[in-house]
Amino acid sequence: MSITATMVKELRERTGAGMMECKKALVATSGDVEAAIEAMRKSGQAKADKKAGRVAAEGMIVIEANNDAGVIVEINSETDFVAKDESFGKFAKAVATTAMNSKAEDVTALTTEVIADGITVDAARRELIAKLGENIGVRRMARIEGGDVIASYLHGNRIGVLVALKGGDEVLGRDIAMHVAAANPVCVDAADVPAELLEKEREIKLELARASGKTPEIMEKMVAGQIRKFVNEITLTGQPFVKDPDQSVGKLLKSAGATITAFIRYEVGEGIEKKEENFAEEVMKQVNAADD
């Protein structure tokens, strides 16, 4: 049968693929749109597998939240250019909505959930890889529930924070979320600081104190004071509040009759080892290749 422009347009809208790719798929399936979609998904999956080894350290953080719960998700791409693509943004938003509605507790569970257009998150991801030509990954997600207030803050699309409070209000919650985005605390308060982290820091401070030649008693006092300072620096309640450094976050919360039950902070690409590109070297390789 003849392949009409209307058929190509429908397939293109449903898959996001190029016009010629859509036409070829329709020709191969004798105009069967559903069969063409299935064939293109299989083709897209093959392309996705080839790109799976590439480092995807760009992307965006997306958040969905209401009065009872919130989810935060990191979606990665290889380049910032693709991260700014409208299709990428729509996919990221749909993944966050799916995470919120599905109650998935981790990325593994989330990728098998059905997204808005009737396919799984992972299938939609693979289709997007085929369309945009880059490795794309749903890297991580987390959920916060409970408390009186669930607050969130996004700094652009690169840093996202969720905070759960008992007491307080939405204004306070957002202020705390903004603080977490800026100050990047390790944990809520001193009681939450990992023992191994404290011990490691104490060993470092003690070694430095020994070099000072002070008596053991003075060294112990020096180290104790430095450890207190360190704890304040890495804990949310101990840090100076970014909007009013004269008071700590702990004092701010106390004055509002509120406590933090949990917080989550994601930053795009943190912990991912990016490949360092030597552009001058790459140009020279191309020049040499052209001369051969």
C-alpha positions as CSV (number, residue, x, y, z in Angstrom):
1,M,0.0,0.0,0.0
2,S,1.1,3.6,-0.5
3,I,2.6,5.4,2.5
4,T,0.9,8.7,3.0
5,A,2.2,11.9,4.6
6,T,-0.5,11.6,7.3
7,M,0.8,8.1,8.3
8,V,4.4,9.3,8.5
9,K,3.3,12.3,10.6
10,E,1.4,10.1,13.0
11,L,4.3,7.7,13.4
12,R,6.7,10.6,13.9
13,E,4.5,12.2,16.6
14,R,4.2,8.9,18.4
15,T,7.9,7.9,18.3
16,G,9.7,11.2,18.0
17,A,11.9,9.7,15.3
18,G,13.0,11.3,12.0
19,M,10.8,11.5,9.0
20,M,12.9,9.2,6.8
21,E,13.2,6.7,9.6
22,C,9.4,6.7,10.0
23,K,8.8,6.3,6.3
24,K,11.2,3.3,6.0
25,A,9.6,1.6,9.0
26,L,6.1,2.1,7.4
27,V,7.3,0.7,4.1
28,A,8.8,-2.3,5.8
29,T,5.5,-3.0,7.6
30,S,3.3,-2.3,4.7
31,G,1.8,0.7,6.4
32,D,1.0,-1.0,9.7
33,V,1.7,1.8,12.2
34,E,1.6,-0.4,15.3
35,A,4.0,-2.9,13.8
36,A,6.3,0.0,12.7
37,I,6.3,1.3,16.3
38,E,7.3,-2.1,17.6
39,A,10.0,-2.4,15.0
40,M,11.4,1.0,15.8
41,R,11.4,0.2,19.6
42,K,13.5,-2.8,18.9
43,S,15.8,-0.8,16.7
44,G,15.9,1.9,19.4
45,Q,16.8,-0.7,22.0
46,A,19.8,-1.9,19.9
47,K,21.0,1.7,19.6
48,A,20.5,2.2,23.3
49,D,22.6,-0.8,24.1
50,K,25.5,0.6,22.0
51,K,25.4,3.9,23.9
52,A,25.1,2.3,27.3
53,G,28.8,2.5,28.0
54,R,29.1,6.2,27.5
55,V,29.5,8.5,30.5
56,A,26.3,10.4,31.2
57,A,27.1,13.1,33.8
58,E,24.9,15.9,32.7
59,G,21.1,16.1,33.0
60,M,18.6,17.4,35.4
61,I,17.0,17.0,38.8
62,V,13.2,16.7,39.0
63,I,11.0,16.9,42.0
64,E,7.3,16.0,42.6
65,A,5.8,16.8,46.0
66,N,2.6,17.4,47.9
67,N,1.6,17.8,51.5
68,D,2.2,14.2,52.4
69,A,5.2,13.1,50.3
70,G,7.9,14.0,47.8
71,V,10.2,12.3,45.3
72,I,13.4,13.5,43.8
73,V,14.9,11.9,40.7
74,E,18.2,12.4,38.8
75,I,18.0,11.9,35.0
76,N,21.4,12.0,33.1
77,S,22.5,12.7,29.6
78,E,25.9,12.9,28.1
79,T,25.8,16.6,27.2
80,D,24.2,19.8,28.6
81,F,22.8,20.4,25.1
82,V,20.6,17.3,25.3
83,A,19.7,18.0,28.9
84,K,18.1,21.3,27.7
85,D,16.1,19.5,24.9
86,E,12.4,19.7,25.3
87,S,11.9,15.9,24.8
88,F,14.4,15.3,27.6
89,G,12.7,17.6,29.9
90,K,9.3,16.0,29.2
91,F,10.7,12.6,29.8
92,A,12.3,13.7,33.1
93,K,9.0,15.2,34.3
94,A,7.1,12.1,33.4
95,V,9.5,9.9,35.2
96,A,9.1,12.0,38.4
97,T,5.3,11.9,38.1
98,T,5.5,8.1,37.7
99,A,7.7,7.8,40.7
100,M,5.3,9.9,42.8
101,N,2.2,7.9,41.7
102,S,3.7,4.4,41.7
103,K,5.3,4.5,45.1
104,A,8.4,2.9,43.7
105,E,11.2,2.9,46.3
106,D,14.2,2.7,44.0
107,V,15.4,3.1,40.4
108,T,15.2,-0.6,39.7
109,A,11.5,-0.7,40.6
110,L,10.9,2.7,38.9
111,T,12.2,1.6,35.5
112,T,9.6,-1.2,35.3
113,E,6.7,1.2,36.0
114,V,4.4,2.3,33.2
115,I,4.9,5.9,32.2
116,A,2.1,8.2,31.0
117,D,2.1,7.1,27.4
118,G,1.6,3.4,28.2
119,I,5.1,2.0,28.1
120,T,7.6,1.4,30.8
121,V,10.1,4.0,32.0
122,D,13.0,2.0,30.6
123,A,11.3,1.6,27.2
124,A,10.6,5.3,27.1
125,R,14.3,5.9,28.0
126,R,15.5,3.7,25.2
127,E,13.2,5.5,22.7
128,L,14.6,8.8,23.8
129,I,18.2,7.5,23.3
130,A,17.2,6.5,19.7
131,K,15.8,10.0,19.1
132,L,18.5,12.2,20.7
133,G,21.5,10.0,20.0
134,E,23.0,10.0,23.5
135,N,23.2,7.7,26.4
136,I,20.4,8.6,28.9
137,G,19.9,7.2,32.3
138,V,17.6,7.3,35.3
139,R,20.4,7.3,37.8
140,R,18.7,7.6,41.3
141,M,15.6,8.5,43.1
142,A,14.5,9.0,46.7
143,R,11.2,9.5,48.5
144,I,10.4,11.5,51.7
145,E,7.1,10.9,53.6
146,G,5.7,12.0,56.9
147,G,6.1,15.2,58.9
148,D,3.8,18.2,58.9
149,V,5.5,19.9,55.9
150,I,7.2,18.6,52.8
151,A,9.2,21.4,51.2
152,S,11.3,21.4,48.1
153,Y,13.7,23.7,46.2
154,L,15.3,23.5,42.8
155,H,18.4,25.6,41.9
156,G,17.9,25.6,38.1
157,N,17.8,22.0,37.2
158,R,21.1,21.0,38.6
159,I,20.5,20.9,42.4
160,G,17.4,19.7,44.1
161,V,16.4,19.4,47.7
162,L,13.5,17.8,49.6
163,V,13.0,18.5,53.3
164,A,10.5,17.1,55.8
165,L,9.6,19.1,58.9
166,K,7.6,18.6,62.1
167,G,6.1,22.0,62.9
168,G,6.9,25.1,61.0
169,D,5.3,26.1,57.7
170,E,6.0,26.0,53.9
171,V,7.9,29.3,54.0
172,L,10.3,27.9,56.7
173,G,10.5,24.6,54.8
174,R,11.5,26.3,51.6
175,D,14.1,28.4,53.4
176,I,15.6,25.3,54.9
177,A,15.6,23.6,51.5
178,M,17.4,26.6,49.9
179,H,20.0,26.5,52.8
180,V,20.6,22.8,52.1
181,A,21.1,23.5,48.4
182,A,23.7,26.1,49.2
183,A,25.5,24.7,52.2
184,N,25.3,20.9,51.4
185,P,25.2,19.5,55.0
186,V,26.1,15.9,55.5
187,C,23.4,15.1,58.0
188,V,20.7,16.8,60.2
189,D,22.5,17.0,63.6
190,A,25.4,15.8,65.6
191,A,23.7,12.6,66.6
192,D,23.5,11.6,62.9
193,V,27.2,12.1,62.1
194,P,28.8,8.7,61.2
195,A,31.1,7.5,63.9
196,E,33.8,6.5,61.3
197,L,33.8,10.0,59.9
198,L,34.3,11.6,63.3
199,E,37.1,9.1,64.1
200,K,38.8,9.8,60.9
201,E,38.6,13.6,61.5
202,R,39.8,13.2,65.0
203,E,42.9,11.2,63.9
204,I,43.7,14.0,61.4
205,K,43.3,16.8,64.0
206,L,45.3,14.8,66.6
207,E,48.2,14.3,64.2
208,L,48.3,18.0,63.5
209,A,48.2,18.8,67.2
210,R,51.1,16.5,67.9
211,A,53.2,18.6,65.5
212,S,52.5,21.7,67.6
213,G,54.6,20.3,70.6
214,K,51.8,21.1,73.1
215,T,51.2,19.0,76.2
216,P,48.7,16.1,75.9
217,E,46.1,17.9,78.0
218,I,46.3,21.0,75.7
219,M,46.3,18.9,72.6
220,E,43.1,17.1,73.8
221,K,41.4,20.4,74.3
222,M,42.5,21.7,70.9
223,V,41.2,18.6,69.2
224,A,37.9,18.6,71.1
225,G,37.3,22.2,70.0
226,Q,38.2,21.5,66.4
227,I,35.9,18.5,66.4
228,R,33.0,20.6,67.7
229,K,33.7,23.1,64.9
230,F,33.8,20.3,62.3
231,V,30.5,18.9,63.5
232,N,28.8,22.3,63.2
233,E,30.2,22.7,59.7
234,I,28.8,19.5,58.4
235,T,25.4,19.3,60.2
236,L,22.3,21.2,59.1
237,T,21.4,22.4,62.6
238,G,24.9,23.5,63.3
239,Q,25.5,25.5,60.2
240,P,25.0,29.3,60.1
241,F,21.7,30.0,58.3
242,V,22.5,31.3,54.8
243,K,19.9,34.1,54.9
244,D,21.0,35.1,58.4
245,P,24.5,33.9,59.3
246,D,24.2,35.4,62.8
247,Q,22.0,32.5,63.9
248,S,22.4,28.7,63.2
249,V,19.8,26.7,61.5
250,G,19.2,24.9,64.8
251,K,18.3,28.2,66.5
252,L,16.0,29.2,63.6
253,L,14.1,25.9,63.9
254,K,13.9,26.2,67.7
255,S,12.4,29.7,67.4
256,A,9.8,28.3,65.0
257,G,9.0,25.3,67.1
258,A,10.1,23.0,64.3
259,T,12.4,20.1,63.7
260,I,13.9,18.5,60.6
261,T,13.0,14.8,60.2
262,A,14.8,14.2,56.9
263,F,16.4,15.9,53.9
264,I,17.7,14.8,50.6
265,R,20.0,16.8,48.3
266,Y,20.9,15.8,44.7
267,E,23.3,17.5,42.4
268,V,23.6,16.5,38.8
269,G,26.6,14.3,38.1
270,E,28.0,14.3,41.6
271,G,30.2,11.2,42.1
272,I,30.4,10.4,38.4
273,E,33.8,10.5,36.9
274,K,33.7,12.6,33.8
275,K,36.0,12.0,30.8
276,E,38.4,14.9,30.4
277,E,38.4,15.9,26.8
278,N,41.7,17.2,25.3
279,F,40.3,19.2,22.4
280,A,43.6,20.3,21.0
281,E,44.8,16.7,20.9
282,E,41.5,15.6,19.2
283,V,41.9,18.3,16.5
284,M,45.5,17.1,15.9
285,K,44.3,13.6,15.5
286,Q,41.8,14.7,12.9
287,V,44.4,16.7,11.1
288,N,46.8,13.8,11.0
289,A,44.1,11.5,9.8
290,A,43.3,13.8,7.0
291,D,46.9,14.0,5.9
292,D,47.4,10.2,5.8
